Amino acid sequence: MGPKALGQYIVVDPAICHGKPTFRGTRILVADVLEQVANGMAWEAIIEEWRGALTKEAIAEAVRLARGVLITYAPELVPAMASS
C-alpha cells in the first residue's frame, strides 16, 4: 500500500511515521497537533512551534476529520445501555 490522502493536507503513508496520519510533506503527526488544540494552544502558536510547516487550513482539516470520526464511531465507543 502506498500513500493515501485523507484530505488536502493530511496523508497516511506506511513509509512515514509507521503509517500514522501526518501533514503532507512533513513528519508532523496529526495526533500531536490535535493534542495541542485540545490543550487550548492558539493555532498561531501551534504554527510557530512547528516553524511554519503547518497552516490554519491544515489544522482546521485535522479538526474536521477528527469530528467526522467521532460522529461516525461514537455509537461504538458508548457501552450499550442496559435494559431495565
C-alpha positions as CSV (number, residue, x, y, z in Angstrom):
1,M,0.0,0.0,0.0
2,G,1.3,3.4,-0.9
3,P,0.5,6.9,0.4
4,K,-3.2,7.7,0.8
5,A,-4.6,11.2,1.1
6,L,-7.2,11.7,3.9
7,G,-7.7,15.3,2.7
8,Q,-5.9,18.1,1.1
9,Y,-3.4,18.4,3.9
10,I,-3.4,15.0,5.7
11,V,-1.9,11.8,4.4
12,V,-1.2,8.3,5.6
13,D,2.0,6.7,4.2
14,P,3.3,3.4,5.6
15,A,6.8,4.6,4.9
16,I,6.4,7.7,7.1
17,C,5.8,7.6,10.9
18,H,4.7,4.0,10.8
19,G,1.6,4.9,8.7
20,K,0.2,7.3,11.2
21,P,-1.6,10.3,9.8
22,T,0.7,13.2,9.2
23,F,0.5,16.6,7.5
24,R,1.5,16.4,3.8
25,G,5.2,17.0,3.2
26,T,6.1,16.7,6.9
27,R,6.6,14.1,9.7
28,I,4.3,16.1,12.0
29,L,1.7,13.7,13.5
30,V,-1.9,14.9,13.2
31,A,-2.4,13.4,16.7
32,D,0.3,15.7,18.2
33,V,-1.4,18.8,16.7
34,L,-4.8,17.7,17.8
35,E,-3.4,17.3,21.3
36,Q,-2.1,20.9,21.2
37,V,-5.5,22.1,20.0
38,A,-7.2,20.1,22.8
39,N,-4.9,21.7,25.4
40,G,-6.1,25.1,24.3
41,M,-2.9,26.2,22.4
42,A,-3.6,29.0,20.0
43,W,-3.4,27.9,16.3
44,E,-0.9,30.7,15.6
45,A,1.3,29.3,18.4
46,I,1.0,25.8,17.0
47,I,2.1,27.1,13.6
48,E,5.0,28.9,15.2
49,E,6.0,25.8,17.2
50,W,6.2,23.8,14.0
51,R,8.2,26.5,12.3
52,G,5.5,27.4,9.8
53,A,5.3,23.9,8.4
54,L,1.5,24.0,9.1
55,T,-1.2,26.4,8.1
56,K,-4.5,27.2,9.8
57,E,-6.3,25.4,6.9
58,A,-4.3,22.2,7.7
59,I,-5.2,22.4,11.4
60,A,-8.8,23.0,10.5
61,E,-8.8,20.0,8.3
62,A,-7.4,17.9,11.1
63,V,-10.2,19.1,13.5
64,R,-12.9,18.4,10.8
65,L,-11.6,14.9,10.2
66,A,-11.4,14.2,13.9
67,R,-15.0,15.4,14.3
68,G,-16.2,13.2,11.5
69,V,-14.5,10.2,13.0
70,L,-16.1,10.9,16.4
71,I,-19.6,11.3,14.9
72,T,-19.2,8.1,12.8
73,Y,-17.8,5.9,15.6
74,A,-19.4,7.4,18.7
75,P,-22.0,4.7,18.9
76,E,-19.2,2.0,19.1
77,L,-17.5,3.9,21.9
78,V,-20.5,4.2,24.1
79,P,-21.5,1.0,26.0
80,A,-24.9,-0.3,25.2
81,M,-27.5,0.8,27.7
82,A,-28.6,-1.9,29.9
83,S,-32.3,-2.7,29.6
84,S,-34.3,-2.1,32.8
